[in-house]
């Protein structure tokens, strides 16, 4: 079964992560978000820099979509093993 999220739903999800409403998730906001999942310090920073594909020190909606595509691909890979 395949589940596709609409652009509106993806934007809504991103906006919930963008708690400051800037259109981006900066490193401090990302650390706060990670802390809610018990991911702290260097681990949160490492994930942040992996997501920040363009190196502008903030996660854009495009960066966020890249993460979702990676996660979906990994889930698919694991389900076919």
N, CA, C and O of each residue as an XYZ file, in Angstrom:
324
protein
N       0.838     -1.183      0.000
C       0.000      0.000      0.000
C       0.881      1.244      0.000
O       1.846      1.332      0.759
N       0.550      2.177     -0.836
C       1.323      3.407     -0.959
C       0.506      4.580     -0.432
O      -0.672      4.729     -0.755
N       1.148      5.404      0.380
C       0.475      6.579      0.922
C       1.225      7.806      0.436
O       2.427      7.942      0.668
N       0.513      8.699     -0.239
C       1.125      9.930     -0.710
C       0.496     11.095      0.027
O      -0.725     11.172      0.168
N       1.333     11.993      0.491
C       0.838     13.177      1.181
C       0.733     14.319      0.189
O       1.597     14.498     -0.670
N      -0.327     15.081      0.319
C      -0.499     16.240     -0.549
C       0.502     17.325     -0.163
O       1.041     17.330      0.944
N       0.735     18.224     -1.079
C       1.628     19.356     -0.826
C       1.146     20.146      0.391
O       1.956     20.583      1.208
N      -0.172     20.331      0.513
C      -0.721     21.069      1.653
C      -0.414     20.383      2.970
O      -0.068     21.041      3.950
N      -0.537     19.075      2.999
C      -0.266     18.336      4.242
C       1.219     18.396      4.593
O       1.582     18.516      5.763
N       2.078     18.310      3.569
C       3.519     18.407      3.821
C       3.885     19.797      4.340
O       4.688     19.929      5.263
N       3.294     20.826      3.744
C       3.553     22.191      4.206
C       3.038     22.384      5.629
O       3.669     23.073      6.431
N       1.906     21.785      5.941
C       1.359     21.875      7.291
C       2.292     21.197      8.299
O       2.527     21.724      9.387
N       2.814     20.041      7.936
C       3.761     19.340      8.799
C       5.008     20.190      9.020
O       5.486     20.316     10.147
N       5.534     20.774      7.944
C       6.713     21.621      8.064
C       6.426     22.823      8.966
O       7.250     23.177      9.809
N       5.273     23.442      8.792
C       4.951     24.631      9.593
C       4.844     24.290     11.072
O       5.120     25.138     11.922
N       4.447     23.058     11.393
C       4.404     22.644     12.800
C       5.809     22.504     13.367
O       6.025     22.719     14.559
N       6.756     22.146     12.521
C       8.158     22.063     12.950
C       8.797     23.447     12.989
O       9.724     23.685     13.762
N       8.304     24.350     12.160
C       8.792     25.731     12.103
C       8.032     26.551     13.146
O       7.183     27.377     12.813
N       8.354     26.304     14.399
C       7.609     26.904     15.514
C       7.693     28.423     15.559
O       6.827     29.073     16.144
N       8.719     28.991     14.950
C       8.866     30.450     14.962
C       8.169     31.116     13.780
O       8.047     32.341     13.741
N       7.714     30.322     12.819
C       6.988     30.850     11.672
C       7.845     31.623     10.686
O       7.345     32.528     10.018
N       9.120     31.289     10.579
C      10.033     32.007      9.698
C      10.096     31.424      8.287
O      10.641     32.046      7.376
N       9.533     30.226      8.115
C       9.666     29.543      6.833
C      10.911     28.676      6.770
O      11.182     28.031      5.757
N      11.664     28.666      7.859
C      12.875     27.862      7.979
C      12.955     27.314      9.394
O      12.317     27.826     10.313
N      13.739     26.281      9.549
C      14.015     25.748     10.885
C      15.496     25.985     11.131
O      16.342     25.365     10.487
N      15.814     26.884     12.064
C      17.224     27.155     12.356
C      17.750     26.117     13.342
O      16.991     25.294     13.854
N      19.057     26.163     13.604
C      19.672     25.120     14.432
C      19.104     25.100     15.849
O      18.932     24.026     16.424
N      18.811     26.261     16.417
C      18.261     26.296     17.773
C      16.860     25.691     17.802
O      16.546     24.895     18.687
N      16.026     26.062     16.848
C      14.670     25.498     16.780
C      14.740     23.991     16.537
O      13.935     23.231     17.076
N      15.712     23.563     15.720
C      15.858     22.131     15.455
C      16.290     21.390     16.708
O      15.815     20.287     16.978
N      17.205     22.002     17.486
C      17.620     21.386     18.755
C      16.425     21.228     19.696
O      16.281     20.202     20.359
N      15.572     22.251     19.748
C      14.383     22.188     20.596
C      13.435     21.085     20.125
O      12.875     20.347     20.936
N      13.263     20.982     18.814
C      12.424     19.934     18.247
C      13.000     18.557     18.567
O      12.268     17.658     18.983
N      14.298     18.391     18.377
C      14.951     17.110     18.675
C      14.849     16.753     20.156
O      14.666     15.588     20.507
N      14.966     17.750     21.013
C      14.888     17.498     22.455
C      13.549     16.871     22.834
O      13.467     16.084     23.778
N      12.505     17.225     22.092
C      11.198     16.633     22.381
C      11.163     15.139     22.030
O      10.246     14.422     22.432
N      12.176     14.677     21.274
C      12.318     13.261     20.951
C      13.527     12.643     21.665
O      14.007     11.576     21.284
N      14.004     13.326     22.696
C      15.167     12.878     23.479
C      16.429     12.734     22.637
O      17.249     11.850     22.886
N      16.582     13.604     21.639
C      17.803     13.676     20.838
C      18.484     14.979     21.232
O      17.920     16.057     21.044
N      19.672     14.887     21.768
C      20.328     16.057     22.355
C      21.649     16.391     21.681
O      22.221     15.574     20.958
N      22.117     17.596     21.928
C      23.461     18.068     21.623
C      24.024     17.725     20.273
O      23.456     18.059     19.232
N      25.170     17.039     20.310
C      25.906     16.721     19.082
C      25.083     15.876     18.111
O      25.216     16.019     16.896
N      24.238     15.000     18.644
C      23.406     14.182     17.764
C      22.431     15.061     16.981
O      22.269     14.889     15.773
N      21.789     15.995     17.665
C      20.858     16.917     17.002
C      21.599     17.769     15.974
O      21.105     17.984     14.867
N      22.779     18.250     16.340
C      23.568     19.072     15.412
C      23.974     18.280     14.172
O      23.934     18.798     13.056
N      24.362     17.034     14.372
C      24.766     16.190     13.252
C      23.598     15.973     12.284
O      23.770     16.056     11.068
N      22.425     15.699     12.825
C      21.242     15.525     11.985
C      20.933     16.821     11.248
O      20.625     16.811     10.057
N      21.020     17.933     11.966
C      20.732     19.238     11.356
C      21.636     19.485     10.148
O      21.158     19.855      9.076
N      22.923     19.283     10.323
C      23.852     19.561      9.227
C      23.693     18.578      8.073
O      23.975     18.920      6.925
N      23.244     17.359      8.368
C      22.930     16.418      7.289
C      21.714     16.889      6.494
O      21.646     16.681      5.282
N      20.767     17.513      7.163
C      19.549     17.985      6.495
C      19.760     19.285      5.734
O      19.081     19.545      4.742
N      20.688     20.090      6.192
C      20.934     21.405      5.585
C      21.775     21.236      4.317
O      22.966     21.544      4.304
N      21.141     20.746      3.263
C      21.858     20.405      2.028
C      22.542     21.584      1.366
O      23.593     21.415      0.748
N      21.976     22.770      1.478
C      22.580     23.918      0.793
C      23.526     24.714      1.687
O      24.092     25.714      1.245
N      23.706     24.288      2.936
C      24.689     24.898      3.824
C      24.372     26.308      4.285
O      25.283     27.066      4.620
N      23.092     26.677      4.310
C      22.733     28.037      4.723
C      22.390     28.141      6.208
O      21.872     29.163      6.658
N      22.676     27.089      6.964
C      22.446     27.030      8.412
C      20.983     27.153      8.803
O      20.648     27.659      9.875
N      20.120     26.681      7.912
C      18.704     26.567      8.234
C      18.106     25.498      7.331
O      18.578     25.265      6.218
N      17.076     24.867      7.824
C      16.405     23.827      7.060
C      15.215     24.460      6.362
O      14.293     24.966      7.001
N      15.254     24.421      5.050
C      14.156     24.952      4.244
C      13.121     23.856      4.028
O      13.331     22.703      4.404
N      12.016     24.229      3.425
C      11.004     23.239      3.090
C      11.586     22.195      2.133
O      11.275     21.010      2.257
N      12.419     22.613      1.187
C      13.054     21.660      0.265
C      13.974     20.692      1.000
O      13.984     19.497      0.706
N      14.751     21.209      1.960
C      15.598     20.340      2.777
C      14.735     19.322      3.531
O      15.079     18.144      3.629
N      13.619     19.802      4.053
C      12.681     18.978      4.799
C      12.112     17.869      3.900
O      12.011     16.716      4.320
N      11.745     18.221      2.676
C      11.235     17.221      1.729
C      12.286     16.173      1.416
O      11.965     14.991      1.286
N      13.546     16.595      1.294
C      14.631     15.631      1.058
C      14.687     14.606      2.182
O      14.874     13.415      1.930
N      14.527     15.063      3.424
C      14.528     14.149      4.572
C      13.384     13.152      4.441
O      13.587     11.953      4.632
N      12.201     13.621      4.123
C      11.051     12.726      4.009
C      11.257     11.700      2.896
O      10.885     10.536      3.045
N      11.844     12.128      1.788
C      12.122     11.187      0.701
C      13.133     10.131      1.135
O      12.980      8.955      0.807
N      14.153     10.538      1.860
C      15.159      9.597      2.357
C      14.513      8.590      3.296
O      14.752      7.387      3.190
N      13.687      9.092      4.223
C      13.025      8.194      5.180
C      12.081      7.226      4.475
O      12.028      6.045      4.816
N      11.343      7.723      3.502
C      10.419      6.863      2.758
C      11.190      5.792      1.985
O      10.765      4.638      1.937
N      12.311      6.165      1.385
C      13.118      5.205      0.642
C      13.677      4.135      1.568
O      13.664      2.949      1.237
N      14.169      4.558      2.729
C      14.717      3.583      3.681
C      13.632      2.640      4.170
O      13.876      1.444      4.335
N      12.431      3.170      4.405
C      11.324      2.320      4.830
C      10.996      1.317      3.737
O      10.750      0.144      4.017
N      10.993      1.778      2.487
C      10.731      0.885      1.355
C      11.812     -0.187      1.259
O      11.499     -1.364      1.080
N      13.074      0.206      1.376
C      14.181     -0.758      1.318
C      14.036     -1.817      2.382
O      14.217     -3.003      2.108
N      13.707     -1.400      3.607
C      13.563     -2.339      4.710
C      12.386     -3.276      4.506
O      12.425     -4.421      4.956
N      11.352     -2.818      3.844
C      10.169     -3.661      3.642
C      10.371     -4.690      2.541
O       9.618     -5.661      2.461
N      11.376     -4.495      1.688
C      11.616     -5.427      0.582
C      12.719     -6.431      0.904
O      13.027     -7.295      0.083
N      13.301     -6.326      2.065
C      14.389     -7.254      2.441
C      13.838     -8.564      2.935
O      14.603     -9.459      3.293
